């Protein structure tokens, strides 16, 4: 592997680590402190959380258009700048409206940077190294979660605003690395053929159903994990530990391709949702115990990262001729689920309480996981490699 490929891996991992592992989930990390300072209701807090995933969806939809006009590096640069601007805005917010605007902008960073790196790697990296480079870039998510834990620890001893300021600084450094290490490529040539919609709908039914359950459960966990620990009586230092353990647990995703090849993507997907469901229930039942919370985070990290990787593998298997488009469709469906989930939680928590709602979501998700695992739609062994979630 030559030096330019190594630099690309480092730059891509840095941007993905900040966008996916930090800016996208910083709101959940700091939610208890934000509630306290601004005196916001659960409904408003849930609406802001939904807004961060709306930003992600908008970035996801806009990135291909910019890439087609300016080349695949352009969206990754925009994503880095959105991370900087959004986090700076939240760190200095003086009203809920400014806070919400900054959180939405920061959340959009992840949408901007996902697909372009696949195109960059396909163009700039020799075929024998592509899977390795994509895996390295993907691992940035876990590294970002661990780094965010450090920022959260600083915030716990000072102010929640410091966490956002630290992430803004990290986003700036990552954006500079991206410009220095990722080559500027020409826009891709337009495709003249398209997949038949009827084939796409039939083939994608199972992975799209999986995307709904997976993204709903993971979004709720990221949004309310810190809040659950705080409401259970644990100190503010518990939240950074949760995100650090999630990042460490996510390293198991490096084996996602091998698992899918051995057991099939539907089975591994069902198992991932089952892990996330167990993590939600453990979070609700054991929220007063640091050991139980950290076990929950470890289970969640494994289910979260393996689940995102297997979605890429699954969609590539069922739509062989258009794997990128299939994965984008699945991510859009998942983003819509991510937008709806926190808003619904904000309406249910005042009525049922956070622990009860977490248990309900966990039970429903585990039921879906059982269906995906016991009645898989595709039993063939499938090859694949991890991609950023």
C-alpha atoms as one frame of an Amber mdcrd trajectory, in Angstrom:
protein
   0.000   0.000   0.000   1.591   3.296  -1.088   1.805   6.503   0.929  -1.027
   8.257  -0.937  -3.406   5.412  -0.104  -2.373   5.534   3.542  -2.939   9.300
   3.619  -6.372   8.843   2.047  -7.242   6.290   4.739  -6.182   8.684   7.491
  -8.010  11.684   6.034 -11.187   9.719   5.390 -11.160   8.115   8.831 -10.727
  11.544  10.437 -13.710  13.080   8.629 -15.939  10.040   9.178 -14.868   9.842
  12.819 -15.891  13.447  13.481 -19.051  13.437  11.337 -20.461  10.037  12.347
 -18.864   9.440  15.729 -18.981  12.960  17.166 -21.125  15.653  15.482 -23.984
  13.264  14.730 -24.434  12.091  18.321 -23.124  14.972  20.451 -26.693  16.119
  21.095 -27.523  12.896  22.911 -24.328  13.157  24.968 -25.183  16.648  26.189
 -28.986  16.344  26.318 -29.303  16.314  30.150 -27.263  19.523  30.490 -29.122
  21.195  27.617 -32.468  20.366  29.248 -31.249  21.852  32.518 -29.888  25.096
  31.064 -32.693  25.906  28.654 -35.580  24.325  30.602 -36.896  22.514  27.521
 -39.744  20.004  27.545 -39.372  16.412  26.389 -41.414  17.247  23.292 -39.048
  20.058  22.265 -35.958  18.014  23.068 -37.290  15.172  20.929 -38.104  17.567
  18.081 -34.546  18.934  18.096 -33.160  15.395  18.064 -35.357  14.622  15.063
 -34.036  17.773  13.424 -30.457  16.533  13.666 -31.424  13.463  11.652 -33.369
  15.631   9.218 -30.083  17.446   8.622 -28.441  14.079   8.010 -31.132  13.169
   5.473 -30.764  16.477   3.622 -26.989  16.052   3.450 -27.424  12.492   2.237
 -29.705  13.628  -0.588 -27.605  16.647  -1.564 -24.181  14.951  -1.608 -24.662
  13.018  -4.891 -25.720  16.197  -6.706 -22.658  18.114  -5.570 -20.421  15.138
  -6.314 -21.818  14.931  -9.849 -20.952  18.589 -10.433 -17.705  19.086  -8.506
 -16.293  15.629  -7.917 -16.530  13.343  -4.877 -14.141  15.327  -2.659 -16.412
  18.381  -2.670 -19.175  16.877  -0.474 -16.620  15.633   2.059 -15.285  19.192
   2.329 -18.793  20.599   2.744 -19.503  17.984   5.404 -16.426  19.009   7.346
 -17.406  22.678   7.194 -20.972  21.867   8.310 -19.500  20.062  11.310 -17.397
  23.090  12.236 -20.165  25.664  11.734 -22.868  23.593  13.416 -20.840  22.740
  16.502 -19.628  26.339  16.912 -23.247  27.525  16.690 -24.399  25.089  19.381
 -21.457  25.927  21.641 -22.408  29.614  21.567 -26.205  29.200  21.476 -28.159
  31.675  23.574 -31.640  30.412  22.674 -33.296  27.083  21.820 -33.776  28.207
  18.219 -30.076  28.888  17.708 -29.268  25.603  19.467 -31.617  23.702  17.157
 -30.197  25.327  14.018 -26.647  24.458  15.022 -27.551  20.876  15.936 -29.287
  20.332  12.581 -26.292  21.748  10.693 -23.872  19.562  12.665 -26.049  16.514
  12.056 -25.962  17.135   8.303 -22.188  16.547   8.237 -22.637  12.761   8.315
 -24.982  12.824   5.326 -22.546  14.814   3.206 -19.559  12.512   3.718 -20.983
   8.963   3.410 -21.256   8.098  -0.306 -18.408  10.245  -1.686 -15.709   8.214
   0.053 -16.915   5.071  -1.693 -16.467   6.895  -5.008 -13.067   8.283  -4.004
 -11.808   4.845  -2.999 -13.133   3.261  -6.195 -11.279   5.855  -8.287  -8.046
   6.377  -6.362  -7.245   3.013  -4.721  -6.083  -0.182  -6.466  -8.714  -2.960
  -6.324  -6.667  -5.160  -3.992  -6.575  -2.429  -1.322 -10.119  -1.052  -1.569
 -11.710  -3.250   1.092  -8.880  -2.450   3.516  -9.182   1.302   2.927 -12.979
   1.264   3.298 -12.624  -0.691   6.545 -10.071   1.836   7.823 -12.330   4.766
   6.936 -15.300   3.023   8.572 -13.365   2.450  11.784 -13.228   6.204  12.128
 -16.762   6.030  13.564 -15.607   3.975  16.550 -12.554   6.181  17.009 -14.785
   9.248  16.907 -17.051   7.867  19.622 -14.048   7.231  21.850 -12.765  10.759
  21.172 -16.190  12.198  21.950 -16.044  10.461  25.311 -12.933  12.490  26.060
 -14.716  15.694  25.070 -17.661  14.696  27.233 -15.387  14.101  30.204 -14.047
  17.633  29.871 -17.608  18.933  29.644 -18.615  17.026  32.773 -16.061  18.965
  34.789 -16.690  22.324  33.105 -19.583  22.999  30.704 -21.515  21.061  28.060
 -20.582  23.821  25.630 -16.951  22.768  25.852 -17.833  19.376  24.338 -19.336
  21.063  21.290 -16.407  23.480  21.006 -13.975  20.562  21.133 -15.878  18.732
  18.399 -15.830  21.909  16.285 -12.049  22.023  16.641 -11.776  18.342  15.707
 -14.009  18.938  12.668 -11.754  21.762  11.533  -8.634  19.613  11.825 -10.362
  16.753   9.975 -11.481  19.094   7.180  -7.901  20.310   6.689  -6.619  16.728
   6.669  -9.261  15.870   4.103  -8.142  18.618   1.736  -4.503  17.604   2.117
  -4.909  13.830   1.832  -7.938  13.148  -0.385  -7.284  13.650  -4.117  -9.444
  15.982  -6.157 -11.191  13.801  -8.739 -13.317  14.606 -11.741 -17.098  14.209
 -11.463 -18.260  10.704 -12.414 -19.733  10.191 -15.841 -23.502  10.005 -15.897
 -24.992   6.518 -16.046 -27.288   5.837 -18.955 -28.989   2.779 -17.474 -31.231
   2.482 -14.464 -32.464  -0.424 -12.381 -36.035  -1.495 -12.998 -38.189  -0.136
 -10.140 -40.278  -3.323  -9.795 -37.157  -5.455  -9.329 -35.721  -2.945  -6.861
 -38.876  -2.902  -4.748 -39.115  -6.691  -4.479 -35.443  -7.239  -3.807 -35.201
  -4.419  -1.266 -38.274  -5.220   0.839 -36.399  -7.139   3.554 -33.355  -4.858
   3.926 -35.597  -1.773   3.953 -37.694  -3.283   6.746 -34.452  -4.002   8.576
 -33.323  -0.393   8.060 -36.484   0.911   9.740 -36.064  -1.200  12.894 -32.292
  -0.789  13.045 -32.238   2.993  12.651 -35.195   3.520  14.993 -33.590   1.525
  17.799 -30.084   2.952  17.386 -31.329   6.539  17.162 -33.295   6.175  20.382
 -30.309   4.665  22.161 -27.903   7.406  21.096 -30.414  10.137  21.963 -31.409
   8.905  25.418 -28.518   6.819  26.783 -26.964   9.745  28.667 -30.360  10.863
  29.921 -31.166   7.375  31.210 -27.901   7.200  33.134 -28.423  10.647  34.642
 -32.040   9.915  35.621 -30.874   6.673  37.225 -28.712   8.631  39.643 -25.337
   8.185  37.948 -23.006  11.157  37.788 -22.209  13.220  34.678 -19.020  11.224
  34.071 -21.123   8.162  33.170 -22.179   9.598  29.805 -18.657   9.883  28.328
 -17.918   6.335  29.482 -20.998   5.096  27.641 -19.814   6.547  24.349 -16.256
   5.279  24.846 -17.505   1.726  25.432 -19.822   1.982  22.405 -16.812   2.884
  20.281 -14.757  -0.003  21.630 -17.603  -2.480  21.169 -18.003  -1.290  17.587
 -14.557  -2.559  16.607 -16.105  -6.018  16.202 -17.602  -4.684  12.944 -14.267
  -5.399  11.269 -15.517  -9.011  11.142 -18.943  -8.122   9.702 -18.096  -9.312
   6.201 -16.908 -12.683   7.485 -20.011 -13.075   9.630 -22.331 -12.284   6.725
 -20.466 -14.719   4.522 -20.877 -17.460   7.126 -24.424 -16.896   8.380 -26.061
 -14.719   5.645 -26.798 -11.004   5.857 -30.415 -11.362   7.123 -29.286 -13.528
  10.031 -26.448 -11.188  10.985 -28.784  -8.211  10.600 -31.337  -9.840  12.876
 -28.629 -10.600  15.410 -27.463  -6.975  15.317 -30.956  -5.659  16.041 -31.283
  -8.243  18.822 -28.087  -6.895  20.448 -29.380  -3.334  20.188 -32.729  -4.422
  21.671 -30.967  -6.072  24.595 -28.917  -2.915  25.091 -32.076  -0.784  25.253
 -33.684  -3.059  27.825 -30.478  -3.215  29.892 -30.294   0.584  29.735 -33.832
   0.881  31.104 -33.593  -1.809  33.780 -30.034  -1.178  34.945 -29.803   2.599
  34.621 -28.864   2.992  38.295 -25.883   0.640  37.936 -22.729   1.755  36.150
 -21.788  -1.867  35.422 -25.158  -2.554  33.791 -24.973   0.679  31.796 -21.504
  -0.152  30.467 -22.587  -3.702  29.561 -25.495  -2.143  27.700 -23.094   0.166
  25.852 -20.823  -2.733  24.900 -23.754  -4.720  23.465 -24.998  -1.656  21.657
 -21.604  -0.831  20.131 -21.337  -4.305  18.614 -24.913  -4.303  17.317 -24.698
  -0.737  16.011 -21.497  -1.080  13.991 -22.082  -4.623  12.714 -25.640  -3.644
  11.818 -24.529  -0.697   9.705 -21.911  -2.763   7.885 -24.292  -5.643   7.164
 -26.836  -3.257   5.654 -24.256  -2.314   3.004 -23.478  -5.992   2.412 -27.143
  -6.970   2.223 -28.185  -4.262  -0.242 -25.162  -4.976  -2.443 -26.177  -8.643
  -2.542 -29.799  -8.116  -3.556 -29.165  -5.363  -6.140 -25.927  -6.494  -7.741
 -26.060  -4.038 -10.636 -26.621  -0.910  -8.516 -25.221  -1.519  -5.005 -24.526
   2.147  -4.320 -28.044   3.221  -5.237 -29.542   0.378  -3.206 -27.554   1.351
  -0.123 -28.523   5.001  -0.560 -32.210   4.044  -0.671 -31.786   2.051   2.539
 -30.014   4.948   4.242 -32.742   7.380   3.200 -35.410   5.065   4.628 -33.338
   4.742   7.802 -32.922   8.505   8.022 -36.694   8.993   7.834 -37.102   6.491
  10.687 -34.418   8.383  12.633 -36.335  11.638  12.190 -39.610  10.175  13.437
 -38.241   8.184  16.394 -37.092  10.997  18.750 -40.220  13.061  18.091 -42.393
  10.069  19.007 -40.266   9.445  22.107 -40.722  13.071  23.143 -44.483  12.563
  23.083 -44.466   9.205  24.916 -41.924   9.857  27.685 -44.118  12.318  29.647
 -46.903   9.710  29.617 -45.053   6.419  30.189 -41.653   7.481  31.503 -38.278
   6.942  29.838 -37.563   3.418  31.229 -40.931   2.038  30.097 -40.573   3.485
  26.608 -37.050   2.055  26.256 -38.340  -1.386  27.230 -41.223  -1.170  24.752
 -38.852  -0.200  21.931 -36.492  -3.003  22.944 -39.257  -5.609  22.913 -40.632
  -4.472  19.558 -37.144  -4.411  18.051 -36.321  -7.881  19.380 -39.522  -9.211
  17.837 -38.455  -7.762  14.490 -34.993  -9.285  14.978 -36.525 -12.707  15.557
 -38.438 -12.452  12.285 -35.316 -11.393  10.403 -33.268 -14.194  11.946 -35.719
 -17.104  11.895 -37.315 -16.332   8.532 -34.430 -14.869   6.508 -35.316 -13.702
   3.039 -31.931 -14.638   1.614 -30.104 -17.723   2.897 -27.194 -17.606   0.512
 -23.779 -16.787   1.886 -22.786 -13.321   0.764 -19.401 -11.620   0.587 -18.916
  -7.988   1.582 -16.995  -5.365   3.466 -17.790  -2.731   6.078 -18.964   0.738
   5.117 -19.577   3.822   7.278 -22.926   4.029   8.960
